[in-house]
Amino acid sequence: MKLLIVVDGLDGCGKDTHAERMYRELASKEENVILMRHPSRRLAGRMSKRALLKSGPVAAAFATAFYTADVLASVRTFNRRREGTFIFVRYLLGTAYLPRRLARPAYSFFKELLPFPDLAIFIDIDPSVALRRIELRDHKREMFETREKLSRAREVARALVDEEWVTINNSKDGEEPFAEARRILVENGIL
């Protein structure tokens, strides 16, 4: 059996933490669990990350192009495997960071082109909470990690997700959002 789970959302929303917890729990029950973060450590992922540390429209275009190449490489890996549980961190909702007029068409295009996940989880967060969590990290801020840009991306992402997505509110600290994620995995027969 092959399964695709996507954990997506804004910068600082807790995607990696949720995905890592899912990965650990699933890996303790089965052998074939693959966690793929975007941007990854592949060349395209590193180039996307490098562009995100700059500013301006050229850097944004490079970040987008390399991010897209990185996700496509993960999809290629997914498509080649006959079985396994894949957890992708960041996938379709990267389109929420595009200019507003391009976000919906890009999301629709990639949703049709790429395999849609068996379970799509949107980790929603108040941008001020996301920014607080970003400030606690030990890395240089990326181009989209401002209150204004996070607010805009959240608004766009919330408009993109539909009934195929499950939303978890991660604006509060604590275990409640993780318990919600676990409940969703159980309800969907994954755990």
SEBAGU-793078 format. One line per field, with one value per residue (C-alpha): residue in three letters; x, y, z. Coordinates in nm, 4 decimals. Example, Ala and Ser with C-alpha at 12.3 -4.5 7.8 and 13.67 -1.06 7.14 Angstrom:
<sites>
residu = c(ALA:SER)
xx = c(1.2300:1.3670)
yy = c(-0.4500:-0.1060)
zz = c(0.7800:0.7140)
</sites>
This chain:
<sites>
residu = c(MET:LYS:LEU:LEU:ILE:VAL:VAL:ASP:GLY:LEU:ASP:GLY:CYS:GLY:LYS:ASP:THR:HIS:ALA:GLU:ARG:MET:TYR:ARG:GLU:LEU:ALA:SER:LYS:GLU:GLU:ASN:VAL:ILE:LEU:MET:ARG:HIS:PRO:SER:ARG:ARG:LEU:ALA:GLY:ARG:MET:SER:LYS:ARG:ALA:LEU:LEU:LYS:SER:GLY:PRO:VAL:ALA:ALA:ALA:PHE:ALA:THR:ALA:PHE:TYR:THR:ALA:ASP:VAL:LEU:ALA:SER:VAL:ARG:THR:PHE:ASN:ARG:ARG:ARG:GLU:GLY:THR:PHE:ILE:PHE:VAL:ARG:TYR:LEU:LEU:GLY:THR:ALA:TYR:LEU:PRO:ARG:ARG:LEU:ALA:ARG:PRO:ALA:TYR:SER:PHE:PHE:LYS:GLU:LEU:LEU:PRO:PHE:PRO:ASP:LEU:ALA:ILE:PHE:ILE:ASP:ILE:ASP:PRO:SER:VAL:ALA:LEU:ARG:ARG:ILE:GLU:LEU:ARG:ASP:HIS:LYS:ARG:GLU:MET:PHE:GLU:THR:ARG:GLU:LYS:LEU:SER:ARG:ALA:ARG:GLU:VAL:ALA:ARG:ALA:LEU:VAL:ASP:GLU:GLU:TRP:VAL:THR:ILE:ASN:ASN:SER:LYS:ASP:GLY:GLU:GLU:PRO:PHE:ALA:GLU:ALA:ARG:ARG:ILE:LEU:VAL:GLU:ASN:GLY:ILE:LEU)
xx = c(0.0000:0.1145:-0.0086:0.0628:0.0105:0.0762:0.1349:0.1175:0.0822:0.2576:0.6142:0.6281:0.2987:0.4519:0.4510:0.7853:0.6988:0.3632:0.5157:0.8045:0.5627:0.3512:0.6633:0.7862:0.4509:0.3942:0.7536:0.7130:0.4249:0.5552:0.8898:0.8321:0.7677:0.9412:0.9454:1.0215:1.0574:1.0492:1.2751:1.4853:1.8593:1.8676:2.0347:1.7009:1.5937:1.9202:1.8963:1.5364:1.6397:1.9282:1.6940:1.4479:1.7177:1.7339:1.4669:1.3029:1.1109:1.4091:1.4916:1.1222:1.1107:1.4242:1.2889:0.9644:1.1338:1.3743:1.0998:0.8870:1.1778:1.2364:0.8726:0.8699:1.1763:0.9892:0.6846:0.9091:1.0407:0.6844:0.5694:0.8577:0.7841:0.5230:0.4503:0.5173:0.3751:0.5091:0.4775:0.5458:0.6060:0.4934:0.3464:0.0586:0.0114:0.3472:0.1328:-0.0168:0.3096:0.2746:0.1231:-0.2495:-0.3574:-0.1366:-0.2062:-0.5418:-0.4444:-0.1087:-0.2765:-0.5359:-0.2663:-0.0471:-0.3476:-0.4362:-0.0764:0.0495:-0.0925:-0.3403:-0.2661:-0.4691:-0.4673:-0.4099:-0.3560:-0.3459:-0.1823:-0.3456:-0.1908:-0.2356:0.0477:0.1557:0.2010:0.3901:0.6171:0.6849:0.7845:1.0001:1.1852:1.2748:1.4533:1.8250:1.8348:1.8194:1.4695:1.3383:1.1729:0.8153:0.8652:0.7093:0.3710:0.2338:0.3468:0.2387:-0.1047:-0.1466:-0.0272:-0.2656:-0.5593:-0.4727:-0.4058:-0.7372:-0.9124:-0.7314:-0.8047:-1.1378:-1.3313:-1.0472:-0.8251:-0.8377:-0.7463:-0.5710:-0.5453:-0.1946:-0.2194:-0.2097:0.0965:0.0633:-0.0385:-0.3943:-0.3038:-0.0902:-0.3739:-0.5989:-0.3492:-0.3334:-0.7150:-0.7256:-0.4781:-0.6879:-1.0156:-0.8598:-0.7415:-0.3752:-0.3019)
yy = c(0.0000:0.3548:0.6551:1.0275:1.2577:1.6296:1.8695:2.2237:2.5780:2.9073:2.9523:2.9056:2.7144:2.3891:2.1828:2.0186:1.9428:1.7872:1.5876:1.4668:1.3432:1.1675:1.0137:0.8804:0.7303:0.5727:0.4470:0.2727:0.0722:0.0109:0.0021:0.1988:0.5628:0.8422:1.2042:1.4648:1.8309:2.1159:2.2862:1.9721:1.9161:1.8385:2.0973:2.2523:2.2757:2.4374:2.6865:2.7699:2.8220:3.0452:3.2592:3.2872:3.4582:3.7420:3.9923:4.1286:3.9866:3.8117:3.6255:3.5367:3.3996:3.1910:3.0642:2.9625:2.7909:2.5939:2.5086:2.3729:2.1627:2.0325:1.9264:1.7649:1.5591:1.4351:1.3503:1.1573:0.9552:0.8986:0.7868:0.5402:0.3596:0.0873:0.1128:0.3151:0.5996:0.9340:1.2480:1.5647:1.8852:2.1736:2.0845:2.2637:2.5601:2.7093:2.8722:3.0960:3.2925:3.3814:3.7150:3.6979:3.6921:3.3856:3.1862:3.0284:2.9370:2.7948:2.5954:2.4574:2.3719:2.1846:2.0184:1.8668:1.7882:1.6330:1.3454:1.4823:1.3513:1.0775:1.3075:1.6826:1.8706:2.2496:2.3754:2.7137:2.9727:3.3341:3.5229:3.6970:3.3569:3.2279:3.5312:3.4794:3.1191:3.2212:3.4706:3.1862:2.9969:3.0111:3.1168:3.4209:3.5358:3.4476:3.6942:3.5916:3.5934:3.9300:3.9937:4.1515:3.8700:3.5945:3.7591:3.7793:3.4209:3.2967:3.4720:3.3203:2.9715:2.9691:3.0557:2.7719:2.4880:2.3192:2.0224:1.7895:1.9500:1.9029:2.2135:2.2096:2.5365:2.5560:2.9088:2.7855:2.6354:2.2903:1.9395:2.0018:2.0503:1.7349:1.5367:1.6687:1.5517:1.2071:1.1892:1.2730:0.9931:0.7481:0.8609:0.8122:0.4599:0.5551:0.4819)
zz = c(0.0000:-0.0771:0.1181:0.0873:0.3862:0.3470:0.6339:0.4978:0.6259:0.6936:0.8051:1.1815:1.2034:1.3298:1.0096:1.0814:1.4433:1.3509:1.0658:1.2823:1.5492:1.2868:1.1371:1.4730:1.5625:1.2216:1.1989:1.5352:1.3841:1.0315:0.8579:0.5409:0.6397:0.4484:0.5650:0.2967:0.3888:0.1408:0.0831:0.1159:0.1317:-0.2414:-0.4637:-0.5674:-0.2021:-0.0970:-0.3835:-0.2880:0.0742:-0.0347:-0.2473:0.0446:0.2492:-0.0043:-0.1017:-0.4125:-0.7068:-0.8675:-0.5446:-0.5042:-0.8598:-0.7998:-0.4656:-0.6365:-0.9305:-0.7121:-0.4610:-0.7465:-0.8745:-0.5225:-0.4761:-0.8208:-0.7229:-0.4150:-0.6265:-0.8623:-0.5663:-0.4458:-0.7911:-0.8292:-0.5034:-0.4969:-0.1267:0.1825:0.3831:0.2643:0.4732:0.2754:0.4670:0.2498:-0.0848:-0.2578:-0.0256:-0.1174:-0.3869:-0.1139:-0.1156:-0.4844:-0.5870:-0.5089:-0.8755:-0.9414:-0.6238:-0.7197:-1.0795:-0.9621:-0.6840:-0.9292:-1.1832:-0.9345:-0.7705:-1.1081:-1.2066:-0.8828:-0.6818:-0.4304:-0.0815:0.0821:0.3843:0.3437:0.6704:0.6862:1.0050:1.0589:1.2877:1.3834:1.2059:1.5276:1.6960:1.3916:1.4010:1.7725:1.7040:1.4070:1.6286:1.8667:1.5892:1.5418:1.1774:0.9560:0.8631:0.5201:0.2826:0.3715:0.7481:0.8295:0.9920:0.6741:0.4428:0.6824:0.7185:0.3428:0.2890:0.5594:0.3975:0.0589:0.2007:0.3873:0.0599:-0.1206:0.1188:0.0617:0.1955:0.0938:0.3578:0.7348:0.9351:1.2700:1.4622:1.6097:1.7508:2.1107:2.2698:2.4193:2.3260:2.2037:1.8336:1.8381:1.9956:1.7172:1.4530:1.6125:1.6234:1.2506:1.1739:1.3756:1.2109:0.8684:0.9537:0.9314:1.2982)
</sites>
